[in-house]
Amino acid sequence: MYEVNHPAYKKLQEIGKEVTSQVKPKAVVVFSAHWQAEGQKIQVNTMEHTDLIYEHYYKEKYPNLGSKEIAEKVMDLMKANAIEVEGVDRGLDHGVWASFKCAFDPEENPLNVPIVQVSLFSSEDPYQHYRLGQAVAALRSENIQIIVSGMAVHNLRDLRFTRNSTPMPYTISFDEALKDAVTTPYAERQEKMAKLLKRPDARQAHPTFDHLLPMYVGAGAAGEDKGKRLWTLKEGSMSWAQYRFGEIKGNWEEFDGQIQK
């Protein structure tokens, strides 16, 4: 399943080692493109012993442990910010375990802290997801790392037209527009990011916005911390860009492209 020689795989490994050796969080709260709750509510996985959701992938193993205590913290913050929330028993989807298995190899670089997955909203509202990030921002002060998992550009429909790695025109234009928006100073960042969804190339880069919305959660959780693009690779109808908010001196948010086949 994994293309271990792919540049994005190697970059995720580098980031994973930074997390385990420098950030050293006591837990990770993760938002994935592959979980959107129904209605206007957010769901939080409260399971401690979490199975994997395989979807269309071959069965894989990724050892992990949840935390009811951290899940309760997340839900308390949601309620305090007037966000309807419920705890559920759910496995980790491939938006989490596929990328985490690259970044946190169980044998070479185990994470060894609880992982609590939280859903997105069912909407494509950028403001709603930015506020979702703002609601959980306080977790950072407790050394709980917030990771958001999606893709900077994600158009599976056009894969058949990209048999080599030459990027589609919209891959180039939207990837750079995303960088400009995310790295904008805090006071202007939310509005500039919201305008991304109205660009003429937005629906080409993202036929649905589920793989982009986690970035809004990460930006909201970042507070006044500046966004930085660590690396990018424009490849066909995909971009594997990696972002970080803030500097490595405690905990930070990461938007990571996933190694998918």
Secondary structure, DSSP 4 states (H G I P E B T S, - for coil): ---TTSHHHHHHHHHHHHIIIII--SEEEEEEEEEE-STT-EEEE--SSPPBP-TTSPP--------HHHHHHHHHHHHHTT--EEEE--PBPHHHHHHHHHHS-TTTS---S-EEEEEEPSS--HHHHHHHHHHHGGGGGGTEEEEEEE-SEE-GGGGGG-SSSPPPHHHHHHHHHHHHHHTS-HHHHHHHHHHHTTSTTHHHH-SSGGGTHHHHHHHHHTTTPPEEEEE--EETTEE--EEEES-SSS--EEEEE----
